[in-house]
Amino acid sequence: MENSEKKLNFAAHLLSDELQNASNPSVRKWMADEAIDYYTRSLAINPANDSVKVDLATIYIDGSGETMKGIEQLLAIVRKDSTNIPANVILGKMAVESGQLDKAIARGTTI
């Protein structure tokens, strides 16, 4: 894979999209690992890209099973920019799913 931010993001997005449809656990793990690698390499080129950080966090949460790693990344984003809508949406959704409605309401208010 060429070390281009655009190409790395494109490949990672393709893998992320297909990851949702993959049923074979080995294939899902491979796709998640590859997407994580591409997003990480993209962030090495442009560390300020919060959209890629959110996408990477989503892969950690939904694809690799490293939920806390993804949450930590999202929290780092909102510490830097408390109004980051995509990060707050994901954190709010997770707060609802875990029964932390007070946190979900706070995220919803921010959004």
Buried (B, 14 or more C-beta within 10 A) or exposed (E): EEEEBEBBBBBBBBBBEEBEEBEEEEEBBBBBBBBBBBBEBBBEBEEEBBEBBBBBBBBBBBBBEBEEBBBEBBEEBBEEEEEBEBBBBBBBEBBBEEEBEEBBEBBBEBE
